[in-house]
């Protein structure tokens, strides 16, 4: 598996694969801000907004490519831009295609995000995930610490409101 950082142009070139990845994640129940069925146009609009954020320097987009070069995962590092927060970043939208799960892709994406955060001088990282999801096991195994939960934070396709767990990690320089 190869983890790469996508430029805005590469994001556009990978748009079809990123749309397929997002739709797979949403269809498989991931709590990443969208509900199924996710329309193609909504997914395209989302990835174009990500490309714009990458271009303006507020976000870093990572893609995991399998040995055949197919995009099988992605993660984002959202960089705090205000003067009092330029030491912070949020890890967001960590997705792994169903066909590539349980192969270390999520771990590799997280490690790449942490390494880039260090390189950019970001020492405080945060993220959130649906409480009870397998992602919590991954985050804890990588040294992320729970910061708290908010009940009834995210809605699933059937209308159920789920608790969201917040995590942080303090990076050494």
N, C-alpha and C positions, 0 to 999 in steps of 0.2 A: 504494500500500500504506500502511496506517495501523497504527502500533504503539501499543497502548494498555496501560495497567497495569490489571489486573483486581482489583476488590475481592472479598471473599469472596462477596458476593451475586451479582456479575457472573460469578464462577467457576461458581457453581451454575447460573445461567441459561445459561451456555455449555457446560454439562457434556456434552451430547450431541455437540457439535462437537469438544470437547477429547478425548472418548473416540474419536471417529472419527479425529482427528489422531494420537493415540497408536497406535491399531491400525494405521493406514497406515504410520507410522514403523517399527513393529515388523515388520509384514508385508514391508516393503521392505528389511529387514536392518539397521536402525539398531541400534547398540550402546548402548542407553539403560536397561539393567537388566531388561528383559523378554525373554521368548522367545516366538516364535510357536508355535501360534496363541494369541493373547492373548484370554482370555475377557472378555466384556463386563463381567461382575461385577467382575473384577480391575481393569479399567480404571476403572470407576466408583469403586471403593474408593480407587484411587490418587488420582484427581482430588479426591475428597472430603478426603483427607488433605492434599493441597496447599492446598485452600481453608481448612482448619483452620490450617495453618502461616501462611498469609497473614493470617488473623484474629488470630493471636497475635503477629504482627509479626516472625516469623523468616524469612519468605520474601516475595519480590516476584515476581509472575507477570505476564509480558508476553504479549500475544496480537497476532498480525499478522492484520489483516482486509483482504481484497481489496476492490476498489471496490463489490462487491455486499454487503459486510458479512460475508462468510463467513470463519470462522477458518481460516487456511491455515498458521499457524505459531505457535510459542510458545517461550518461554525462561524460565528461572527464575534468580533471584539469591538464593542461600541465605546469610543473614547470620550470621556468627559471633557468638555471644552471650556467650561468656565474657569476663571483664574484660581478659584479655591479648590478645584477638583481635578486638576490636570495630573494628579498622581493616581487617579482612579480609572477603571474601565469595567464594563459589564460584558460577561460572556453570554451570548444570546443565540438562540435558534440552532442549537446543536442537533443535527439530524443525520441519521444513518439509514440508508435504504434497507428495507426488510431483507433483501438478499445478501446483505453484507454485515448484518448484525452478529454480535458475539464473536467478532474476529479482531477486536482491538481498535476498530476505526474510531469510535468515540473517544477512547483514551488518547489515541494519536492526535486527534483534533484538539482535545483539551490541552495536551502538552505543547502543541504548536501555538495555541492561543496564549498560554502562560509564557512561553519563550518570547513571543513577540511583545507581550506586555512588558516584560523585563527590558527588552531592547529599547522600548519606547519610554522607559522610565516610569512605568505604571507599577505601583507597589501594592495597591489595594484593588482586589477584584471582587465582584459580586455576581451572583446569578440567582435565578429562581426556577423552580420546577414543581410539577404537581406532586404533592406529598404521596409517598407510597410507590411512585414510579421506579423502575429499575435504575434510572439515571441517578437516583440518590446514592445507590451503592457505589457507582462509578465515582461520583464526586467525593464521597467520603474516603474512598480508597486513594484518591489523589491529594488528600490532606485538606480538603475544603471543610469548613466548620459551619454547623447550622447557626443561623442568626435569629431564626424565629419563623412563625407561620402566620398566615392570614386565612381564616376560614372563609368559605364561600367566595373565593377570589376569581376562579376561572370556571367557565361553563363548558360542559361537554355537549356533544351533538344531541344527546337525549334530554338535555335540560338540567342535568345534575350539576350542582355547584360543588366544586372541589376546593380543598385546602391547598394553598400554595406554600411551599417551603422555600425560604431564602437562605442562601449560603454566602460565605465570604472566604477569601484566602488572602493572607498577607505575604507578599513575595519578598524574598531577600534580594538585596541589590547584587 
